[in-house]
């Protein structure tokens, strides 16, 4: 079985402000009517300014967790044209404009810290973060139920959500004085066609990673979150509230329309001897679903660029240029940032996958056909 060498050691310590942040999250999650009431007040106050804005070419980053979506979000968020959710918005996602103004005055949580994932990514309260899912789970019942399909297709309709979502994005753009919206959300793999219907000019970045390293990272992260939740049980509820169910005791699979397969994966995960096979089947299911969508939906395929994480690490300058060209962001404004990432992007060094030869053979056999569809070496 797998052994993962990691730099992690000791107990995870949740800071005092972490408990306070959880309390705020819990309050606004419990009193949903109050949250939406405050949102309406903010919308009324900003109506004239919001009404002038148009959402053009929003950028969506997605893929299975641990594919490299976060580092790409970090990188692109530094472009001067894009607005995105930030860590501070986790506390009160329904007031993206007002809450940002409040935090600019209150000097709390301003020191950089390593995020919970213990993957070497240092963040601040202004760092970009995946906050959208808090909103999606309020409007869609099938988002976080692995026993039914999580697909939200191009024929789906949810007028209340669509009005709220578009207004919310405009508030972020207004507050940050930017022209484009950028979001990362791993759950969007099942919503690409719906997002394309809402915003026909959308630009999608789908991140994929070689399955051996990817599965090793998924297993490492699963073990880490299980340990953190044992030490601090409130994290279980906090992850639920924030819509992050990729890891931990209440981990949920993304159901791409095959509930029977999810049950098979669960069965494989329940035995030590077949645990890794379960992850290989899960990896295959997500990326086969994406490949199938791109094969049949030409508009979606045109709007999508596949980012191979391994290629990004090996040839960052080339891949960054291709990303910027696809999402239509000005390269001149990105030269300094590009140079920084060319110098610093590299494959993870904080853990080393140590699969047995049999494990590697199993992963290769299960994922080979899917990997070939994306020309992964």
Secondary structure by P-SEA (a helix, b strand, c coil): ccccccccccbbbbcaaaaaaaaaaaaaaaaaaaaaaaaaaaaaaaaaaaaaccccbbbbbbcccccaaaaaaaaaaacccbbbbccccccccccaaaaaaaaaacccccbbbbcccccccccccccccccaaaaaaaccccccccccccccccccccaaaaaaaaaaaaaaaaaacccbbbbbbccccccaaaaaaacccbbbbbbbccaaaaaaaaaaaaaaaaaaaaaccaaaaaaaaaccccccccccccccccaaaaaaaaaaaacccaaaaaaaaaaaaaaaaaaaaaaccaaaaaabbbbcaaaaaacaaaaaaaaaaaacccccccaaaaaaaaacccccccccccccaaaaaaaaaacaaaaaaaccc
